[in-house]
Amino acid sequence: MSSHSKKILKKLSEKPAVSVTEITTPEPLLHKEGRYAVTRSLKNLMEAGYAELHNSDNQKFVKITPRGRVKLSSMTLENEDALVPQTWDGFWRIILLDLPEDRKSERESLRYLLKKAGFVCLKNSAWISPYPYEYLFTNIKKDLGLTTEMMIIVTQFIDEETKKVLFESFGK
């Protein structure tokens, strides 16, 4: 994904809607090729389903889609600035997923994000991690409207046998 696309997605995530003019109006030093790149990036985001165009009176607005929010979360996890504390706080993050077959693409996207965030799949749809990414996944849950399909549990109580297996999995 281009740097323009990343900036546009970030900007779209900060407001309910952004005018196309606000996105494509160049910065003072942005040359003609730069304007084209921004316009092209916006078009690519819409074609990929990460953003959608809305008309209102005489203005066009762009909104980020739930799929775009998942992509933005994925980029956050890939960013070097997204480092998590290396010392364990003693809490386990458990995420339970139960998405039906007709939402398979969302399920696959969530599994990808869970793996990226360092979660390990315990049993089919149960994922666990010692890393403090519960807030990121709480936001994803809200953005995708997963009221009962995703459960997030943070606990420090796990039986001793399971702890041994988990410590081996995470090298703790």
Secondary structure, DSSP 4 states (H G I P E B T S, - for coil): --HHHHHHHHHHHTSS-EEHHHHHSPPTT--HHHHHHHHHHHHHHHHTTSEEEEEETTEEEEEE-HHHHHHHHHHHHHSGGG---SS--S-EEEEEE---GGGHHHHHHHHHHHHHTT-EEEETTEEEESSS-HHHHHHHHHHHT-TTTEEEEEES---HHHHHHHHHHHT-
